[in-house]
Amino acid sequence: MGTNATRRGRRMLAIAALAVVATACGGSDDDADGGSADDDSAADQGGASDDAGVDSGDGSGGEDGSAGDPSDLDALVVLGTPPVTADPGTAFVELDGERLDYAASGSINVQCTVTDAQVAVNFQTADGHDLLVQGAPQDGTWFLTTTFARGGDNTRYTAESIARDGTFTIGDGALSYEGQVERVADFDVANAEMVDARMAVNCDPAGGGSDPTAEIGDAAYAFPVSGAQSVTCTVTDDAVEVRINRLALEGIQLEINATSDGGQWLGNVTVYTDDGNLSSTIPADGTGLTVDGTTVTYEGTFTTPSGDQAGTATATC
């Protein structure tokens, strides 16, 4: 591990590239291919080589405490099967004897995209229990950064590939990090300390299923969790609460709310659209409602602006 000064030097090499990455990763899934840098950006500002995928050195910094040759940075960003894995639709970090769990359900501004061209992960809660991972290759060299917090206090943790304190592994829809992270408490950067950590993110749909969907009449709707403004997804034998809010992006939202009391169900299923709402009241005897583990499916008659229509809705949490 290098000194704090060395890490700062390495970060300076990539600060412009990371700014480009942040812009590329700030949008929804639909923007995933729109974040390429200008041909000269990384080379001009970080000196990255086009064959940066091969580590020909020992990865240490220069003798004067500088960042050393950035052309071996990809040694710390590996494309392959992550050695640490999380359940679908979740992420976790283990450090200092504690485990921080994150999930799309209960989060706002959800983003979870992991490919060999872009990483954009954001699980964010109102109380500051947040996880962010973002990055992309610039002129052949990957730059990745992650920051996370447990919430409830002013302690944040950060790791960057440019700092060379650990290894990011990028797989198909999943990633991991193993190494050290910088802990800053109460914004006291001068007294930051390094702690061991490992992290895993899995962007596959929760429960190993598919993203929520609905089909009503001749219309079909999809509600990807990634890119949603907010996500609530809880399914038990006697209670269902599903809300996938994509109103800002596409003008649609799915809600499935149902509770059972002594075998009597009370609830409804609603698809909100720009053209009006499509809603169905769940019969008291639960007809049409199926709960299978963490998957809920409803089939019934929906009231729509065009009249009553048969439809289905399903979600896996």
C-alpha positions in Angstrom: 0.0 0.0 0.0 1.4 3.4 -0.9 1.3 6.5 1.2 -1.6 9.0 1.3 0.6 11.3 -0.8 1.2 8.6 -3.4 -2.5 7.8 -3.6 -3.3 11.5 -4.1 -0.7 11.6 -6.9 -2.3 8.6 -8.6 -5.7 10.2 -8.3 -4.5 13.4 -9.9 -3.5 11.3 -13.0 -7.0 10.2 -13.5 -9.1 13.0 -12.2 -10.1 14.2 -15.7 -10.9 10.7 -16.8 -13.0 10.0 -13.8 -14.9 13.2 -14.5 -15.7 11.9 -18.0 -16.7 8.5 -16.4 -19.1 10.2 -14.0 -20.8 11.9 -16.8 -21.1 8.7 -18.8 -22.5 6.8 -15.8 -24.9 9.3 -14.6 -27.9 8.4 -16.8 -30.2 5.5 -17.0 -29.6 2.1 -18.7 -30.7 3.7 -22.0 -27.6 6.0 -21.8 -25.1 3.2 -21.3 -23.5 3.5 -24.7 -23.3 7.3 -24.7 -20.4 7.9 -22.4 -17.3 7.4 -24.6 -14.5 9.8 -24.1 -12.8 11.8 -26.8 -9.9 9.9 -28.4 -7.3 12.0 -26.7 -8.8 12.6 -23.3 -7.2 9.9 -21.2 -3.9 10.0 -23.1 -3.6 13.7 -22.7 -4.5 13.8 -19.0 -3.3 10.5 -17.7 -0.8 9.1 -20.2 -2.7 5.9 -20.5 -1.5 3.4 -23.1 -3.8 1.6 -25.6 -2.4 -1.7 -24.4 -3.1 -1.0 -20.7 -4.7 -4.4 -20.2 -1.4 -6.1 -19.6 0.5 -5.5 -16.3 4.2 -5.5 -17.2 5.4 -4.2 -13.9 5.0 -4.7 -10.2 2.3 -1.9 -9.9 4.3 0.2 -7.5 4.6 4.0 -7.7 7.6 5.9 -8.7 10.6 6.3 -6.4 9.7 9.9 -5.8 6.3 9.0 -4.5 4.5 9.7 -7.8 1.9 7.5 -9.3 4.2 5.6 -11.5 3.2 4.3 -15.0 -0.6 4.4 -15.3 -0.4 1.9 -18.2 -0.6 -1.0 -15.8 -3.8 0.2 -14.1 -5.9 -2.5 -15.7 -4.1 -5.1 -13.5 -6.4 -3.7 -10.8 -9.6 -4.0 -12.9 -10.0 -7.6 -14.1 -12.7 -8.9 -16.5 -13.8 -12.3 -15.3 -15.8 -14.1 -12.7 -16.0 -12.1 -9.4 -14.5 -14.2 -6.6 -17.0 -12.6 -4.1 -20.7 -12.9 -5.0 -23.9 -11.4 -3.8 -27.5 -12.5 -4.2 -29.4 -11.2 -7.3 -30.6 -7.6 -6.9 -28.3 -7.0 -3.8 -24.9 -5.9 -2.8 -22.8 -6.1 0.4 -19.6 -4.8 1.9 -17.7 -6.6 4.7 -15.2 -4.6 6.7 -14.1 -4.1 10.3 -16.1 -7.2 11.4 -19.4 -5.8 10.1 -21.4 -6.4 7.0 -23.3 -3.6 5.2 -26.1 -4.9 3.0 -27.7 -3.1 0.1 -30.6 -3.9 -2.1 -32.7 -2.3 -4.8 -35.8 -2.7 -2.7 -36.0 0.2 -0.3 -33.7 2.3 -2.4 -34.2 5.5 -4.4 -32.5 6.5 -7.7 -31.7 2.9 -8.3 -29.0 2.1 -10.9 -27.4 -1.3 -11.5 -25.5 -1.8 -14.7 -22.3 -3.9 -14.9 -20.9 -4.7 -18.3 -17.4 -4.8 -19.9 -18.1 -1.3 -21.2 -19.6 0.5 -18.2 -20.3 0.2 -14.5 -23.0 2.3 -12.9 -24.3 1.1 -9.5 -26.3 3.2 -7.1 -28.2 2.0 -4.1 -29.3 5.0 -2.1 -31.6 5.5 0.9 -33.0 8.5 2.7 -30.9 7.8 5.8 -27.6 7.7 3.9 -27.1 4.0 3.7 -25.6 4.3 0.2 -23.4 2.4 -2.2 -22.0 3.9 -5.4 -19.7 2.2 -8.0 -19.0 3.9 -11.3 -16.5 3.8 -14.1 -15.7 2.9 -17.7 -12.6 2.2 -19.8 -11.0 5.3 -21.2 -8.6 4.7 -24.2 -8.3 1.1 -23.1 -7.7 1.7 -19.4 -10.4 1.2 -16.8 -11.0 3.8 -14.1 -13.4 2.7 -11.3 -14.4 4.3 -8.1 -16.7 3.3 -5.2 -17.9 5.1 -2.2 -20.3 3.7 0.5 -21.7 4.5 3.9 -23.6 2.7 6.6 -25.8 5.7 7.2 -26.6 7.3 10.5 -23.2 9.0 10.9 -20.7 10.9 8.9 -18.4 8.0 8.1 -17.7 7.2 4.4 -15.5 4.7 2.7 -13.9 5.1 -0.7 -11.8 3.0 -3.1 -10.5 3.9 -6.6 -8.7 1.8 -9.1 -6.2 4.6 -9.6 -5.2 4.4 -5.9 -4.0 0.8 -6.4 -5.3 -0.5 -3.0 -7.3 -3.5 -4.3 -8.7 -5.3 -7.2 -12.1 -4.8 -9.0 -13.4 -7.8 -10.9 -16.1 -7.2 -13.5 -18.3 -10.1 -14.6 -21.5 -10.4 -16.5 -23.9 -8.3 -14.5 -21.8 -8.6 -11.3 -18.6 -7.2 -9.8 -16.5 -7.5 -6.7 -13.7 -5.6 -4.9 -11.1 -6.9 -2.6 -8.5 -4.8 -0.9 -8.4 -1.7 1.2 -10.7 1.3 1.4 -10.1 4.7 2.8 -12.3 5.6 5.8 -13.1 9.3 6.5 -15.0 10.1 9.6 -16.7 13.5 10.2 -15.1 14.9 7.0 -11.7 14.7 8.6 -9.7 13.8 5.5 -6.3 14.6 7.2 -6.9 11.7 9.5 -8.3 9.2 7.0 -7.3 5.6 7.6 -7.1 2.4 5.5 -9.2 -0.6 6.4 -9.5 -4.1 4.7 -12.8 -4.6 2.8 -14.4 -6.8 0.3 -17.5 -5.9 -1.8 -19.9 -7.7 -4.1 -22.7 -6.5 -6.4 -25.1 -8.6 -8.4 -27.3 -6.7 -10.9 -29.4 -9.7 -11.9 -33.1 -9.3 -11.1 -34.0 -10.0 -7.5 -34.8 -13.6 -6.6 -33.2 -14.9 -9.8 -36.4 -14.0 -11.7 -37.2 -11.3 -14.2 -38.0 -7.6 -13.8 -41.7 -6.9 -13.0 -44.1 -6.9 -15.9 -47.8 -6.4 -16.6 -50.0 -7.2 -19.6 -53.4 -5.6 -19.7 -55.6 -6.0 -22.8 -53.2 -5.5 -25.8 -50.7 -3.5 -23.9 -47.5 -4.8 -22.3 -45.5 -3.0 -19.7 -42.0 -3.6 -18.3 -40.7 -2.2 -15.0 -36.9 -2.6 -14.9 -35.6 -2.0 -11.4 -32.4 -0.4 -12.6 -33.2 3.2 -13.5 -36.3 3.4 -11.2 -36.8 6.5 -9.0 -37.7 4.3 -6.1 -38.3 0.6 -5.4 -40.3 -1.3 -2.8 -40.6 -5.0 -3.1 -41.7 -7.3 -0.3 -43.6 -10.6 -0.8 -44.7 -12.9 2.0 -47.5 -15.4 2.4 -49.8 -12.9 3.9 -48.6 -9.5 2.7 -47.4 -8.1 -0.6 -46.0 -4.6 -1.2 -44.6 -3.9 -4.6 -44.0 -0.4 -6.0 -41.7 0.2 -9.0 -41.6 3.9 -9.7 -40.5 4.9 -13.3 -42.8 7.9 -13.6 -40.0 10.4 -14.3 -38.4 8.2 -17.0 -41.3 6.6 -18.8 -44.5 7.8 -17.0 -45.3 4.4 -15.6 -45.5 2.8 -12.2 -46.5 -0.6 -10.9 -48.2 -1.1 -7.6 -49.3 -4.4 -6.0 -50.6 -4.1 -2.5 -52.3 -6.9 -0.6 -52.7 -8.1 2.9 -54.4 -11.2 4.3 -56.3 -11.4 7.6 -57.7 -14.9 8.4 -57.7 -15.8 4.7 -59.5 -12.7 3.6 -57.5 -10.5 1.2 -57.6 -6.8 0.9 -55.7 -5.0 -1.9 -55.4 -3.9 -5.4 -53.1 -3.9 -8.4 -52.5 -0.7 -10.4 -50.5 0.3 -13.4 -50.0 4.1 -13.6 -49.5 5.5 -17.1 -49.5 8.9 -18.8 -52.8 7.8 -20.6 -54.6 6.9 -17.3 -54.5 4.3 -14.6 -55.3 0.6 -15.0 -56.5 -0.9 -11.7 -58.0 -4.1 -10.4 -59.3 -4.9 -6.9 -58.1 -8.2 -5.5 -61.1 -10.4 -4.6 -61.5 -11.1 -0.9 -61.0 -14.8 -1.4 -57.7 -14.1 -3.2 -58.9 -15.3 -6.6 -56.3 -14.6 -9.2 -53.6 -13.9 -6.6 -50.7 -16.3 -6.4 -47.7 -16.0 -4.0 -44.9 -18.4 -4.6 -41.9 -17.7 -2.4 -40.9 -14.2 -3.3 -42.9 -14.1 -6.5 -46.3 -12.6 -6.7 -48.6 -13.0 -9.7 -52.1 -11.6 -10.2 -54.6 -12.3 -12.9 -57.9 -10.4 -13.0 -60.1 -7.8 -14.6 -58.7 -4.3 -14.8 -60.6 -1.0 -15.1 -59.0 1.1 -17.8 -59.8 4.3 -19.7 -60.9 2.0 -22.5 -63.2 -0.2 -20.3 -62.7 -3.4 -18.4 -59.9 -5.6 -19.7 -58.3 -8.8 -18.6 -54.7 -8.6 -17.4 -51.9 -10.0 -15.4 -49.0 -8.5 -13.3 -46.1 -10.3 -11.8 -43.0 -9.3 -9.7 -40.2 -11.2 -8.0 -38.6 -9.6 -4.9 
